[in-house]
Amino acid sequence: MNPGILLSPQQWAESTFGSAHLGDQRRTQRAVEIAASIARHPSASLPRQMPDEAALHAAYRFLQNPHVSYEQLIRPHLQQTREAAGHESQVLLIQVTTVLAVLPESREVLGIAQQEPLLRQPAPKGETKRQRQERERESQVWERGIQVLGSPPAGVQWIHVGDRGSDIFSFLSLCRDLSCDCVVRAVATADAGPPGP
């Protein structure tokens, strides 16, 4: 799929979800139908996005189906985006818990290259420094994003772009190890103080 071509909602849904492996071709077709309806009215609620009451109930059943997972649904889109990012000379990988692939010159969005749903957990009361270092931490999401994407193909420059949450040695070191470049905002704009002379 050429990301520079504007697709109809139906074409986009088929391209994005038509190859999802949901254990039954009817589930995949339902995913395409739901996605096309959502794409036609992206700012509306689900009841307003579906064409009728039967489609709405079918969407609810689909979303509650134990054979359907977020990972299965998004996998084809991630693969398409990563493939497209591997054919460009330079790609910005703008990230927090979602890695968005963008062409720097045209600002064209290739798609989502990686995504990790994250539920922020408060630190346990009385946690020691050693205990904190041993448990999984939210800051590790930056490293996992890079590890999933890996190294760019030969002749391609991937530039990971992050906010000050990525200003950690392990993130910067991993970028170097995987032959990626990075741009990190080390200070929030509000904290930067007045401009210099």
Secondary structure, DSSP 8 states (H G I E B T S, - for coil): --TTS---HHHHHHHHHTT---SSHHHHHHHHHHHHHHHHSTTS-HHHHSSSHHHHHHHHHHHH-TT--HHHHHHHHHHHHHHHHTTSSEEEEEESSEEEEE-TTT--EEEEEEE---------TT--HHHHHHS--TTHHHHHHHHHH----TT-EEEEEE-GGG-SHHHHHHHHHTT-EEEE--S-GGGS-S---
